[in-house]
Structure formats: structure tokens, C-alpha cells
């Protein structure tokens, strides 16, 4: 699994706040980053230029050089490397301008960045910004924050996009997961009135943070729901069901039995017994994600290969699908039965 992080002339073009990325690349800062800190620490201080495509005219025996009439190349100002082939009408959105999208987006609240990195030699730039004033706190110490992921390309293959997401993007695979899981995004094409389109997208972003409010409501309901040991076992068996159903004794393998038992143990560990969320459906859901993200079985000849396999499965592969199933089962078991229908006559 390739992380696709750009390493140019020995310099890794990536920066992360507080916690390193799984691939171990890039600068890690002690706190969330300002725009300037992220821009400089991720080494994104280069520009993209449009360069003419020259070719030898075959009708003149190759003795004359001509310019392509409609296409040009996008190139890096620091290395001269080609990033893509685009229309001459294509408008470059520079790395600094990508940061500028977030400037003043939430009034006096300064946007702080969780990550900033280039991929595929600088063809794609990703910024992950925290949304101020939208922290979810459950119990005393269990907190979550939403992000806005800005994705821009210099190769002509992707519009500038803003995704509301809860995924911490640190590489190509986690970026793809965020795109797949997000219900919506705001796009700005690299043609026409780009500045006007950016302002329209900024207004739309401000108005549509309902996805996070919906997530918070679900989390709070799960955190308010106490779960008995028998219910926890039923939930885990529903999420980690055998292919043929538990009625077939042979279908419940030793590995499946051990997986279920381990998740039940994780539900009772100190991380899931923080004051205010202990023995709840929220802690139970977190125990599933903790197992998938950190302990699920992975393949590979070396430790590095096995770690890469674990991350891939957790964020893109079968583990990602299992986490979605865990959320759906939690909704069905612990939220929907408690929703009462009110009829007014």
C-alpha cells in the first residue's frame, strides 16, 4: 500500500500536528498548526507554472518547432518537474491560495491545521483543518473534533474540493477514505471565475455543518445508553457474525471466538471506562474500532508490511466496512428502539 507522500530531493512534503502519521514521514509539531506553520513545515512554499508544449512540426521535416495551440504543462517552480497536462484556459490554484480559502472562514476564530501534505510529487495537495467551536465531549475526557479537508490538484484531474469529515487524513488512502465516507463536498473548478466560485464555496461550507451535528447526536445517544453484558455480547456477535450464522458450530472459528472475546475485554479497559461513558453503547462501539485499527489480523512478511496491511484494512479495506457495520448495528440496537413516535390528535 503506497502512502503517495511526496519526497522531493530528499525532503518530505508533509507536516502533522501532535501525533505522527502511520507511515512515520514528515514533520510532527507539538500542537495544531497555523496556516504559516503548516505551509512552511510541509515544504509547500513552491509555485506552479504553466509551460508551453513545444513539438517539432512533422510537415516541415522536424526543422520547425511549434507550440501546442490548446494544451500546456503544469510544472513546479523549484524543480521544473512536470505535474500535469492541462488546457491553456486552466487556472492554477496555488498552494498558498489553498490555505487562503480558510482565512476568516469562521470570523474571529483562527483556523488551525491537523495536517498538510503533498502527494504524487506535488500533483495533489491536502490540507486538514479543524472546525473551531464544534468539539464533541462525552464524559470527562472523551473528545472528538470534525475537520474540513481541502484537496487540490495541479495535474488537471481534480477540482479543488472541500470535504467535511471526521477522518484524520495523513496519506493517499486516508484521503480516499474521507472522500468515500463524506456525504457531500464543495467543488471549485480551475476554469472561469475561480475567485467568485471560492467565495460561494466558503459560504456553503459555513452553512452546512449539519453532518457533524448529526454525528454528535448519535454519539450522545449511544453515550447515554447503558449496556448489559449480555447485550454487549449480542452486539459483538452481530457485528462479527460467522459466514454461515452461529447455528453452524463449525462456522464459529477459533479466530472469530477470540476476536469477540478480545473486543469484550477492550470494552472494559481503562480507555473505554472513562467517567461518563463506561459500560455504554458508545464505549462498545469504540472498542470495535480500537480492535480494527490496532489489533486486527494483518498479512505481510515483515513488521512494516503487516502494519501497512493493518492500516489499509482499517481505513479502506474490510476493516473500514466492518466499522460502518458496527455503526449501523449500534443505531439499530441502541438508538432506534428508544425513539418513540409521537402522535398528536
N, C-alpha and C positions, 0 to 999 in steps of 0.2 A: 504494500500500500504506500503510495507516494504522497508526501505531505505537500509537495509542489512549492515549498517556501523558496524564494529567490536567494541565491547566494551568488553575488557578483564580485569578481576579483577578490574572493575570499571574505567578503563582507556579507553577513546575513541581514537581509532587509526585513526585520521583524522586531517588535517590542511588545511586551506583555506586562500587565500590572500584577504585582504581588506574587502570583503563582506561575511557575514555568509551564509551558505547553508540554504535551506528552512527548513531543519529538526532541525536546531539550535544546532547541535552537533559539537564537535571538536574544536580545537584551531583556532582562527582567528588572523592573523598577519596584521600589519599596511601597509605592502607593499608586492609586489611579493617576493617569497622566493628563496634563493639559494638552491642548492641541499642539503647542510648540514642542512640548516634551515628546509627544508621540511622533510628530513629524521628524524630529531630529534623531530620536533613539532608534526609529525604524529605518533610518537612512533613506527617506523618501524625498530628499531635497535635490531632486533632478527633474528636468522638464522633458516634455515630449514634443518633438518637432515633426512637421510634415515635410517629407523629402520627395522630390520628383523621381519618377521611374524613367530611366533612360534606356533606350534599346537601339540596336543597330538596324537600320531600315534594310530589310532583305531585298526590296525592289531596287536599291541602289548598290547592291552587292556588298552591303555591310559597311560602306565607306562613309555613310552619314549617320549621325546619332540624332534620335528624335525623343521627345517627351511623350509619355502616355497621356492622352487627352483628358481622361476622366478619373484615373486612379493615381494614388501616391502611397508612399510608405510612411508609417509612423516609426520614429526612431528615438532612442534615448540620447539626451544631450551629453551625458557623461561618458558613455561608452560607444555610442554610434550604433549599438545593436538594433536590429530591426524588430519591432514589436508586432506589426501587422500591415496588411494592405487594405486601404480604405478609399472611399470616394473623396475627390477633392473638395466636396461640399461638407465633408466630415469635420466637426468641431471638437477639438481636443478639450477634455475637462482635466485640467492639470491636477496633480496630487494636492497642492495647496488649496485649490478651489474645492476639492472634495471635502477637505476639512472645513472650509468656509461655510458649507451647507449647514453645519450645526451651530455656527456662531449666532448667538442671540435667539436660538430656536425656542427656548423656554424663558424668555425675558431675562431677568437678572440672574437666574440660575446658570452657573457655568457648567458647560458640558465637560465631563471627564471621560477618559478613554480606557477601556479594558484591554484592547489590543489594536495593533496597527501593523499590517504586513503586506508585502508584495509577493505575488506568486507567478510562476512560469516566466522568470526572468524580467518581471516588471509588466507583463501583459495585463495582469489583473491586480487591483489594489483593494484591500479590505480594511475597513475601519469598524470597530465595535465600540459604540458609545453607550454609557449608562444613562438611563432616563431619570432625571432628578425628581425627587418628591414622590416616587412610586415604589417605595420599599415595602415588601410584604414581610411582616414579622409575626411568627407563630410561636407561642410560648415566650420564653425569656431570651433565647439565643438562636433560634432558627429563623434566619432571614434570607430572602431572595430578592433579586433585582432584575428588572427587564432591561433589554438592550434595544438599540437601533443599530442594525448592521448596514453599513454603506458599502456597496460593491460597485466598482467601476472598472471598465476595461479600456485598454489602449490599442486593442487589436481589431476593433470594429465588430466584434462578435457579441457584445453585451451592452445593453443600455446601462446608464447609471441608475442603480436601484437602491431603495431603502426598504429594509425588511424589519418589521417588529418581531422580536424573537426572544426566547429565553435560553437559547443555546450559546455557549461561550465559543465563538469562532476563533480557532487558532491555526487552521490549516485548510487545505482544499476540501477534505472530507467533512469537517465540521461545518464549513461554509455551505456545502451541498445539503447537509442535514438541515441547517437553518432554513434554507430555501424551500426544501420539501415540506417542512413542518409548518411554515408560516402560511396563514390563510390569505394573506394579501401582501402586496408590495407596491411601492410608488416608483414609477419609472420616468426617467428623463432621457429622451433620445439625443444623440450627438448631432442633430441637424436642426436648422431653423432657429427660432428664438429660444436658445438654451437658457439664458438668464431668466426669462419670463417663466419657462417651464419649471425651473428650480424653485422659484417663489411659490408657484402653485403647489408643487410637491411639499414644500415646507408647511404651507397652510394645511394641507391634507394630513400631514403627519401629526400636527398639533391636535387635530380634531378626532383622530381615530386611535385612541389608546384603549378602546374598549376591550381588545383581546386580553390585555393584562388584567383589567378589572374582572373579566370572566374567569381567568385563571385563579385570581385571588379569591373569588367567591367559592370556587371549587375547593381550593386548599383549606380555606377556613371551615367549610362544612366537614371536610374529612378530619381536620384537627379537632373539631367539636364532637366527633363520633368515637366513643369508646368501643373497643372491640374485645370480645371474649376470646379465650384461647381456641375454642372450637371454631369460632368464626374466622379466626386468623388462618387456621389450617384449611378451612374450606376455601378461603380466598386464594391462598398459595397454590392449592391443588387445581383451582380453576385457571389460574394464570399459567402454571406449569403442569398442564394436563398431559397424560400419555397419549400417544397417537391413536390407540385403539380404545381409549377410555379405561378408567381404573377397574372396570369389571373384569378385564383380562389381566390376570395376575402376572403373566409373562411380560406384559407391556410396561409395567412399572419397574424399570430397571434400577439397578443399584445406584447408578449416577443420578437418576431422577429422584430417588428417595433421599439421597444425600443432599441434593440441591434444595429440596423442600425443607429438610431439617436445618440446613445452614441458614436459609432465609428466616426461618422461625427464630433461630439464635440471634441473627442480626437485629430482628425486631426488638429484642430485649437487651441489646448492647447499650453502652452509655450514650452513643450518638443519637439513638432513637428514643432515649428516655430523658431527654431534656424536659425541664419543668414546663408543663403546659401542652406537650404533645405525646407524653408517654402513654403507651397502650392504646393509641388511637389509629384510625384508618390512615391518617397522613403518615405516621411513623411506619406503618406497614407498607405503604406504597414506596416510601423512601428505602426501606430495607430491600425491596426488589431491585430498585435502580442501583443501590450500592453494590449488590451482588453482581449485577450485569456489568457495571462499569469497572469493577475492581477484582472480581473473583471468578467470573465465568470461565469455563474451559476454553482454551485457545490452542491454535496449532502453530508449529514452527520449529525449525531445527535449532535455533538459538534463542536466548532470552529476549533479544531485540525483536526477532521475528514474532515471538509469542506475544510480546507487548503490542506490536503493531496490529496483530490479528485481534487482540482483545479490544483495542480502541476502534478498529474498523467495525467489528460486530456490534459494539456498544452504540456507535453513532450512525452507522449506515446499514449494517447487515442485519442478521437475525435478532441480535440484541435490541436494536432500535425498534423492530416490530414487536418484540416481547414487551418493551416498555410502553408502547402505545396500547397493547392489550391490557397491561396492568392498570393503566388509567381508566380504560373503558370498563373493566371488571369492577374497579373501585366505585365508579359512578353508579353502575348497575346495582351493586350490593349495598352500598352505604349512603348514597345520596338520593337516588330515585325513590326508594321505599319510604323516605322521610318527607317527601314532597306531598303535601296534602292539597287536594283540589277543593277550591272554594266556589260554591255555587250560590249566587245571590238570586232570591226570588222576590 
